[in-house]
Amino acid sequence: MKPISAQTRLDASVTTETSEVILNPVTGDRMTILHSLYTNGGTYAKFRFDLPPGASGSPLHYHTRMSETFTVLAGNLEMEVGRKGNRRTLQAGDSLHVPPGMHHSFRNASNEWVTFTSENRPAAGFERFIRGMFGLAIDGKVNHEGMPTNLLHLALLLKHGDIVLVGLSPRLQRLLISTLVYIAHLLRVDRSLLQYWHVSDRSHAS
């Protein structure tokens, strides 16, 4: 049977509160889109993530405009919150609200799967970010850690996701990302990411 491409899979995505499941073949993470931005103009989105044992999750970062609420459904989710080294473990039933500007990271440090939801407000850019990351992984365009091998792709997705990595000067990071994004638009590399987004989103993207 011919494998389903990332574009075909995303073209068939649902736009209601049913479910769309995307598997990252590199990290083993599974994402279920419970409430897409396309149902409400980008004001809110909700995702369920299933992380396998030992999953690295995300590095320490923050968002300048977006808030996130993490709720664990099963297993244990280890998070860093507020500053590097300030670790806490969320268990089933626990929730944590992360406002804009708060440093945070998450990973599965256990030997069991962990399942949690992430609610994002606003969510338009973040949904594009996560769809792009999973889509590039499906198409073999990431390294063994699941990060895009093309720096222009990475810069575009970080920009969409409103993500600032901790450990690098924010001013320098903004300058670097803005420069790479400018080059990406100039070379039309940004067009190569449209295939991973919802069909209606691709039709309105510039």
C-alpha positions as CSV (number, residue, x, y, z in Angstrom):
1,M,0.0,0.0,0.0
2,K,1.3,3.4,-0.9
3,P,2.1,5.6,2.2
4,I,0.0,8.6,2.7
5,S,2.0,11.8,2.2
6,A,1.9,14.7,4.7
7,Q,0.0,16.9,2.2
8,T,-2.6,14.3,1.6
9,R,-3.1,13.7,5.3
10,L,-3.4,17.4,6.0
11,D,-5.7,18.0,3.1
12,A,-8.1,15.5,4.6
13,S,-8.0,17.3,8.0
14,V,-11.2,18.0,9.9
15,T,-12.3,21.4,10.9
16,T,-14.7,20.6,13.7
17,E,-14.2,19.2,17.2
18,T,-13.9,15.7,15.9
19,S,-10.3,14.6,15.7
20,E,-7.3,14.7,13.4
21,V,-4.3,12.5,14.5
22,I,-0.8,13.1,13.2
23,L,2.1,10.9,14.2
24,N,5.7,12.2,14.3
25,P,7.7,9.3,12.9
26,V,11.0,10.7,14.3
27,T,10.2,11.5,17.9
28,G,7.3,9.0,18.2
29,D,5.0,11.8,19.5
30,R,1.3,11.7,18.6
31,M,-0.8,14.8,18.2
32,T,-4.6,14.9,18.2
33,I,-6.2,18.2,17.2
34,L,-9.3,18.4,19.3
35,H,-10.2,22.0,18.5
36,S,-8.6,23.6,15.5
37,L,-8.1,27.3,15.0
38,Y,-10.1,27.0,11.8
39,T,-13.3,26.7,13.8
40,N,-13.0,30.1,15.5
41,G,-10.7,32.4,13.5
42,G,-7.6,31.6,15.5
43,T,-8.7,32.7,18.9
44,Y,-8.4,29.3,20.5
45,A,-7.0,25.8,19.8
46,K,-6.7,22.6,21.8
47,F,-4.4,19.6,21.2
48,R,-3.8,16.3,22.9
49,F,-0.3,15.0,22.9
50,D,0.9,11.5,23.6
51,L,4.6,11.3,24.4
52,P,6.5,8.0,24.5
53,P,8.8,7.1,27.4
54,G,11.9,9.3,27.5
55,A,10.5,11.9,25.0
56,S,12.5,15.1,25.1
57,G,9.4,17.3,24.6
58,S,10.4,20.9,24.2
59,P,13.4,23.1,25.3
60,L,13.0,26.0,27.7
61,H,11.1,28.8,25.9
62,Y,8.4,31.3,26.2
63,H,5.7,33.1,24.1
64,T,5.3,36.8,23.9
65,R,1.6,36.9,23.2
66,M,0.2,33.3,23.6
67,S,-0.9,31.6,26.8
68,E,-1.0,27.8,27.3
69,T,-2.8,25.6,29.7
70,F,-1.4,22.1,30.2
71,T,-3.6,19.4,31.6
72,V,-2.3,15.8,32.2
73,L,-4.8,13.0,31.4
74,A,-2.5,10.0,32.1
75,G,1.1,9.5,33.2
76,N,3.5,12.1,34.5
77,L,4.7,15.2,32.7
78,E,7.9,16.9,33.9
79,M,8.0,20.6,33.4
80,E,10.3,23.5,34.1
81,V,8.4,26.6,35.0
82,G,9.5,30.2,35.6
83,R,13.2,29.5,35.4
84,K,15.7,26.8,34.4
85,G,15.9,24.1,37.1
86,N,12.6,24.9,38.7
87,R,11.0,21.5,37.9
88,R,7.7,20.1,38.8
89,T,5.8,17.0,37.8
90,L,2.2,17.1,36.7
91,Q,0.2,14.0,37.3
92,A,-3.2,12.9,35.9
93,G,-5.7,15.5,36.8
94,D,-3.2,18.3,37.3
95,S,-3.3,21.5,35.2
96,L,-0.9,24.4,34.8
97,H,-1.6,27.7,33.2
98,V,1.4,29.4,31.5
99,P,0.8,33.1,30.7
100,P,2.8,35.0,28.0
101,G,6.4,35.6,29.0
102,M,6.7,32.7,31.5
103,H,9.6,30.4,30.8
104,H,8.6,26.7,30.5
105,S,9.5,23.4,29.0
106,F,8.2,19.8,29.2
107,R,9.3,16.3,28.7
108,N,8.5,12.7,29.6
109,A,11.2,11.5,32.0
110,S,9.3,8.4,32.9
111,N,9.2,4.9,31.5
112,E,5.5,5.2,30.7
113,W,3.6,7.1,28.1
114,V,2.2,10.5,29.1
115,T,-0.9,12.1,27.7
116,F,-1.8,15.7,28.1
117,T,-3.8,18.5,26.5
118,S,-2.5,22.0,25.6
119,E,-5.0,24.8,25.2
120,N,-3.6,27.9,23.4
121,R,-4.9,31.5,23.2
122,P,-4.6,32.9,20.6
123,A,-3.6,29.9,18.5
124,A,-3.3,30.7,14.8
125,G,0.5,30.8,14.6
126,F,1.0,27.9,17.1
127,E,-1.1,25.5,15.1
128,R,0.9,26.3,12.0
129,F,4.1,25.8,14.0
130,I,3.2,22.3,15.3
131,R,1.7,21.2,12.0
132,G,4.9,22.3,10.2
133,M,7.1,20.5,12.7
134,F,5.2,17.2,12.3
135,G,4.8,17.6,8.6
136,L,8.6,18.1,8.1
137,A,9.2,15.0,10.2
138,I,6.9,13.0,8.1
139,D,8.7,14.1,4.9
140,G,12.2,13.3,6.4
141,K,13.3,17.0,6.6
142,V,14.3,16.9,10.3
143,N,17.3,15.6,12.3
144,H,17.3,12.8,14.7
145,E,15.9,15.1,17.4
146,G,13.0,16.2,15.2
147,M,14.4,19.7,14.5
148,P,14.2,21.0,10.9
149,T,17.4,20.6,9.0
150,N,16.7,23.8,7.0
151,L,17.4,26.9,9.1
152,L,14.9,28.9,7.0
153,H,12.2,26.4,7.9
154,L,13.1,26.6,11.5
155,A,13.1,30.4,11.6
156,L,9.7,30.6,9.9
157,L,8.1,28.1,12.3
158,L,9.6,29.8,15.4
159,K,8.1,33.1,14.1
160,H,4.7,31.5,13.5
161,G,4.7,29.8,16.9
162,D,5.6,33.0,18.8
163,I,8.5,31.0,20.4
164,V,11.5,32.6,22.1
165,L,14.2,30.1,23.2
166,V,15.8,30.7,26.5
167,G,19.6,30.9,26.7
168,L,20.1,33.2,23.7
169,S,19.8,37.0,23.9
170,P,16.2,37.8,22.9
171,R,17.3,40.9,20.9
172,L,19.9,38.8,19.0
173,Q,17.4,36.0,18.5
174,R,14.8,38.4,17.1
175,L,17.4,39.9,14.7
176,L,18.5,36.5,13.6
177,I,15.0,35.1,13.1
178,S,13.8,38.2,11.3
179,T,16.8,38.1,8.9
180,L,16.2,34.4,8.2
181,V,12.5,34.9,7.7
182,Y,13.3,37.8,5.2
183,I,15.6,35.5,3.3
184,A,13.0,32.7,3.3
185,H,10.3,35.0,1.8
186,L,12.8,36.3,-0.7
187,L,13.6,32.8,-1.8
188,R,10.0,31.7,-1.5
189,V,11.0,29.0,1.0
190,D,7.9,29.9,3.0
191,R,5.7,28.5,0.2
192,S,7.1,25.0,0.9
193,L,5.4,25.0,4.4
194,L,1.9,25.7,3.1
195,Q,1.4,22.0,2.3
196,Y,1.4,21.2,6.0
197,W,-1.4,23.7,6.9
198,H,-5.1,23.4,6.5
199,V,-6.3,23.8,2.9
200,S,-8.3,27.0,3.7
201,D,-5.2,28.4,5.4
202,R,-3.0,27.7,2.4
203,S,-5.5,29.5,0.1
204,H,-5.3,32.7,2.1
205,A,-1.6,32.6,2.9
206,S,0.6,35.2,1.2
